[in-house]
Amino acid sequence: MTAISQRAFSGGEITPSLYARTDVEKYVSALRTCRNFMVMRHGGATNRPGTTFINEVKDSTKKVRLIPFIFNSEQTYVLEFGEQYIRVYRNGAIVTVSGVSAWQDSHGYVVGDLASYSGTNYYCIQSHTSVLATNRPGTGTSWQDYWYALTGDIYEIPTDYLEDDLATLNYDQSADVVTITHPSYPTAELARTGHTAWTLTDISFIPGISAPANLAVSGSSGTADQWVVTSIDEESFEESLPTSPVGSDTVASSGSPRTLSWDAVSGAGEYNVYKLYNGVYGFIGIAGSNSFIDDGIDPDTSEAPPTERNPFDGADNYPSTSTYHQQRHCYGNTNNKPENVECSRSGAYKNFTRRSPLQDDDAVSFTLASNQVNAIKHLRTIGKLIAFTSGGEWVIKGDESGIIKAGAINAEQISYHGSGDLPPLIIGSSALYVQARGSLVRDFISDAVDGYVSDDLTIYSAHLFDAYTIVDWAYQQIPHSIVWAVRSDGVLLGFTYIRKQQMYAWHRHDTDGLFENCCTVPEGNEDFLYLVVNRTIDGNSVRYVERMNTRRIGDIEDLIIMDCALSYDGRNTGATTMTLSGGTDWTYEETLTLTASVAFFVVGDVGNEIHITGTDGTIIRASITAYTSDTVVSVKPNKTVPEAMRDTAFTTWGKAVDTISGLSHLEGKDIAVFADGFVEASPNNSSYDTITVNSGVANLSKCYVVIHAGLPITSDIETLDIDTVDGETLADKKKLINKLNTFVEETRGLFAGSQVPSNDDDDPLEGLYEIKARNSEGYDDPVSLKTEVLEISLEAGWNSNGRVFIRQVDPLPATILSIVPAGYIPFRR
């Protein structure tokens, strides 16, 4: 008997065009099928975790867009951009409001304030002093000019963005502010000051400090000398625009000095004074207060005051993309100037003023001219400023030190692939981008030997992209460095990408519905993927926001490997105790008394159970048979109660139920149920009874403390044909695979065979054999997870491929580290 081992799956699912290319290095680590399995960063494959249902979008008839908001690793949000609104999610839940103050008459409100009136919560959209007749929410004659009504307690803010424009919104973030760009809307800032304190305002591209007011000069007015003054911010040293000029009837001199005065500006640390000379204003001095004496100072015309300039003023001048680079905020691609880049003054992100002659810290403007008009799609920073245009990729090199400034742009086109609308992803020192027309993914890196290079990352898995486009994507760095990409047909692709280790592995994922949108944010110790999924529920098309769960296994009871899931958790997490008393023999036949330390029970608890765990791990399942009071019930234990658990108060208990409600989002669906570590239902495994959601409720066969219910996931791995590049080919020789050894990690419940089932709708386990894993556990305990080599005998049959097919249909973890098919290879021609 011969065995051939596949020790890694770092090649991912490869295109059928490579099935015969055993000479390709990737062949030995690739798969024919990698469905709902993720390739891990060290080469193994694990079935993906399921998703948790969070909320239906505001209007399921309209598409939405998820955008991340990341202040730091601990303060992160997901923003649901819909037709003219934004909703906020945090830590797997939608953000809601509570305790909103009642609206008051004759009260000052500013944008972002919340008020409640007549049972409805409102968001202030225009600062005002409230007047009963005109702007009382919901009733005033013009209240809609001042207030925006929320839906129930869900927090949201209004926007101007229409559904058709959501996919082409671009954004970047600095601290608590997200800048949003789109060629059809003024550039805006979304700012956060609290979980329920968000404002969206159009950016005014002007200096951050005001010019002095009421500039005056001593003596009689005239034009013999003229002056202007600017304010200098005491913290940032940003300079304001100049005042309007004032003039004197005589030239200032030591014998006839002129005193300038003006109103002090809040936040100004000093003031610059300029005097006109030959038609140009030149610098003559700095004032530490709001006055200055000119006694004939000669102006230095090499330092002029800034000139007012707003390159984004008016329709067709709104930029399409932005990024921060070298303490400048850079914007690109307006309808009027699609090839143009505008960068702010250094350290002054809304200031695009310039001086004459130009200074190093002035705003910078340049055009990426080429043979065609190639619009700038995206700007990103990877050491240098990178511009992704519709026709190619550019590096803006700056001066010899790499600094971009006026007169030192040095833009060079590196490649000619072109970029689509989807924003690039920055991964380490690489940028991944979707090529123009949306069907290829490339990376863009700086290589010490070859300079900047851009490789096609889809070439080995082209079948996953042919005739499709990528419509959204996000990067999940932790735990496995995976790029998640939503395909135009609603399939979710995963791409495990670790360039230094040559890890390029594509895998595909499906669900009972269509994936439409995704984004990732860090939460706790890993990154979490949020998704918008279009599902058909009870005959209706709905859009849900869902969050992919962690795949890390702590307590098996907490693992969720089903989609659109909701959970019931009856475990006690407080100080409430439960005490069993009143026994004689304390056997399962006796009725005992169960007492809670605080009011806990209700009449409807009859039929439920309280599971109490002793200090030695013994679990007593006490079934409630009668209700006495909110602290006392009668129970029957499932077995004899140990002495150590008699008349003793325990905090280690949980309330077990045999129904789970709140499942209206899965109405009419056959669901998978995983409860207390047991599979209660698995629709694709006929060994289990079918459980269907009816009126939002699922009825179970017995009581459980921790219950997860959701849509089943089928996960498949199929190996490639057995062949070798060394010596004579095995492609034309018959093989007999009659045994499979697979090294697994923390795994339970796999099925395997030598052929793919012919029709999943009829029998998804046709010809497959279960890899049994129960060893010494009692049948009252869930099967332990296995990390070892599991062996299964397969139905023997001669064929020319020698492939192995592994499937997981149950809501159980499966991690495969290697596959070793064994049999007779080859046997005969």
Secondary structure, DSSP 8 states (H G I E B T S, - for coil): -EE--B---TTEE--GGGTT-TTSGGGGGEESEEESEEE-TTS-EEE---EEEEEE-S-TTS--EEEEEESSSSSEEEEEEETTEEEEEETTEE-B--S--B--TT-EE-TT-EEEETTEEEEE-S-EE--HHHHSTTTSTTGGGTEEE-BTTB-EEE----GGGGGG-EEEEETTEEEEEETTEEEEEEEEEETTEEEEEE---S-SS---SS-EESS---SSEEEEEEEEETTT--B------EEESS---SSS-EEEE----TTEEEEEEEEEETTEEEEEEEESSSEEEESS---BTTS---B---TT-STT---SEEEEETTEEEEE--SS-TTEEEE-BTTBTT---B-SS--TTS-EEEE---SS---EEEEEESSSEEEEESS-EEEE--STTS--BTTB--EEEEE---B-SS--EEETTEEEEEBTTSS-EEEEEEETTTEEEEEESSGGGGGGTTT--EEEEEEE-TTT-EEEEEETTS-EEEEEEEGGGTEEEEEEE--SSEEEEEEEEEETTEEEEEEEEEEEETTEEEEEEEEE-----SSGGG---SEEEEEEE-B--SS--EEEE--SS--TTS-EEEEESSS---GGGTT-EEEEE-TTS-EEEEEEEEE-SSSEEEEEESS---GGGTT-EES-EEEEEEEE---GGGTT-B-EEEETTEEEE-TT-TTS---B-BTTBEEEEEEESEEEEEE---EEEE------SSSS-STTSEEEEEEEEEEEEEE--EEEESS--S-TTT-TTTT-EEE----S--TTS----EEEEEEEE----EESS---EEEE-SSS--EEEEEEEEEEEEEE-
